[in-house]
Amino acid sequence: MRPHRLRFHLVDKDGSWAARQRQRRAEWLVRTFPRLSEMNVIDLGGRLGTWTRAAVRPARVHVVNLERPAVDVPEWAEVDQADACDLPAHITGRRYDLVFSNSVLEHVGGHERRLRFAEAVHTLAERHWVQTPYRYFPIEPHWIAPGMQFLPVRLRTAVARRWPLGHKATHSHDAAIHQVLWTELLDRSQMRHYFPQSRILVERVGGLPKSLIAVRTTIPRQRTT
């Protein structure tokens, strides 16, 4: 089987191992927010396709991504091209029932921008669901490469250029190092720092932590003096 076909069967194909994981995570989201179908949700860094395929879809979805917006947007959705770490005023001035983000926080570009991302999450809604792959899961999820995240940048770049199961073909050094430097997996201490009032849920595979999810389901209580 050719490498790109192998990745398709492992990750992208309906019914694949990764697709089943995504389905379980989607069901977990619905259990956590049982009124999701009534909510106005902003998805930071996501894609509209996530919600068109969802078994339970929010009443309204606002997708914000750096990519150019889709041409055809259903009436229940809104799509903006914007940076989740530097949102324009017409977005920050609004309020939502829930902020959702899936596998984005590891790509925003360093500690300072992660702080800004977290600030946006806290500003836009009282409730959130922010998922990111766990740094110490033995398989790097973007390249499906064992232990790649623990290598020096030079070796990660070499792997990114040659490893056949990567999410994007990177034949040049510049393209490979760009992807490597924009992918930084997080651990639990970092997630607790960025989301101190949230529960940090752990998604497991084979008993091992695979991803972390910062969740806040209710408005936090104000401390009294």
N, C-alpha and C positions, 0 to 999 in steps of 0.2 A: 504494500500500500504506500502511495506517495505521501511525503510528510504533510503537505497541506490537507490532503484527504484525511490523514490520521488526526490532525488537529480538529477538523470539521466533525469527525465522529466522536471525539473526546469532549469537545467544548461547545460547538455551535449547532450541531444537529438537534432537532426536536427529539427528545427521548434520550439524549446523550447524558453522560454522568453529570456534566456541569449544568445542563438544562434541568435535570432533576433537582440539583442543589438550588438553582434559582427558583424553581417552583416551590420547594420547601420554605425558602426564605420569604417568598411572596405570601404563602399561607401563614407564616409566622407574623408578618406585617398585619394581616387582616385580623388575626387573633389578638394582637396587641392593640389595634385600633378598630374595634368592632363597628364603629360608625364611619369607617373610611368612605363608604359609598355616598355619604352626605357631606363630605369635607371638601373644602377649597384648599388644594395642595400645590405647593411650589416645589419643583424638582430641580435642584441645583446640579448642573453638569450632566443631566440625563438626556434621554432621547424619547421622543413621542411614541416610538414603537413599543417601549416598555408598557405603556398604558393602553395602547390599542389592543395588545395581546393579553392584558390582565383579566383574570377571572372576575375580580372585583375592581371596578374603576371608580375613582372619586367623582363627585359631581362636577368639579372644575379642576383642571390641571394646567399649571403655568410652568412650562419647561424653559430653563435658562441654560444655554450652552454656548461655547465659543464658536461652534460650527454655524454655518449659514442655515437659517431656518428652513424647514420644509415648505414647499409651495402649497400643498394641500393640508390644511389644518382643520380638524373637525370642530363643530360648534362648541363642544364642551372643553376645548383646549385653547391655549395661548402659547406662542413660542417667541422667545426673544434671544437675539445674539448678544451675549454680554458675558463679562468676567464675574464669576461668583464671588471673587475676592475684592471686587471693586464695582459693585452694582450701581447702576444709574439711579437717580433720584426717583424716577417714576416707578421703580420697583421697591426701593427701600422705604418709600412712603406708604406702601400698602401693608396689609396684615392678612395672614393666612391661618388656616386651622392647623396646618402641619407642614413642616419642612422635611422633604425627603431627599436623600442623596445616597447613591449606591456606587461604590468603587470609584470615587472621585477624589477624596481627600488626599490620597497618596500621590496625586498628580498635580496638585496646585502649585508646587514650587517652593518648598522650604518652610521653616518654622514661622517666619513673620507672616507669610501668606496664609498659612494654616490658622493662625490667630485671627486674621481678617475673615477667613471663611467661617470660623466658629462664631465670630461676632455677628456675621450676617445671619447665621442660623438662629442665634438667640434673639436677634432683632425682629425677624420676619414672622415668627410664630412662637407661641408658648410650648408647642409640642414639636418633637422632631424624631426622626429615624435616620441616623447617619452611619452607614456601613463602610468598612474599609478592610482589605485583607490584612491578616495578622502577620507581622514580620517573621515570627519564629515557626510558622508552619513550614515543613521541610521542602515543599515544592513552591517555587516562585510562580504565582498564578498567571502572569502576563506572558511569560515564555514557556510555561510548563517545564521548567528546568530545575532539577534538584539543587538546592543550596545556592542558586545563583545570586540571591540577594546579599549573601555574606562575602562575596568576592570583591576585591578592589575594583575601582571604576574601569581601569584598563582591561581587566579580565572580563568584567561584565560586558564591556563594549565588544570584545572579541566574541563572546558567546552570542550576543545579540546579532552579530553579523552572520554567524554560521549555524546557530542552533535552528533546526528545521521546524520547530513547533511554535515559533514566535507569533504574536498576534498581527504583526506587520512585517513585510519583507524589508530588510535593512541591509542592502548590499554595500553601501558606502560607510566609511568611518564616521562621517559627520552625522548621517541619519541615525546610526546606531548609538552614538554617544548622546545625541539629543534625546532619544527615547530613554536611555539609561538614567540620565540626569533628571529627567522629569518623572521618574518612578521611584518613590521612596516609601517603603512600607513602614507602618507604625506599630508600636507595641502598646501594652495596656497603660503604662505610665503616661505616655503621650496623650492617649485618648482621655484619660482622667483629667489631665491638665487642661485640655481644650474644652472638655464638657464636664465641669466639676459638679454640676447639679443633676447629672444624668445617671441612669443605670447603664453600666457597660455590660451588655449581653455578649455571650461567646457562642459563636456558631462552630460546631465541631464536626469533624469527619474522621471516622475510625478512632474516636476518642480524643483526637488531637484538635486543639483550637485552630480553626481555619480563618475565621474573620471575627472582627469586633464590631459591635453595633452600639452606638450611643443613643439611648432612648429616653425621652421624657414624655410621659403620657398625660400628666396633669400639671396645672399651674403650681409652681413651687410655693410653699408657705413662706410668709414673711416672718423673719425673726423678731421676737419681742424683747424689749429690754426691761 
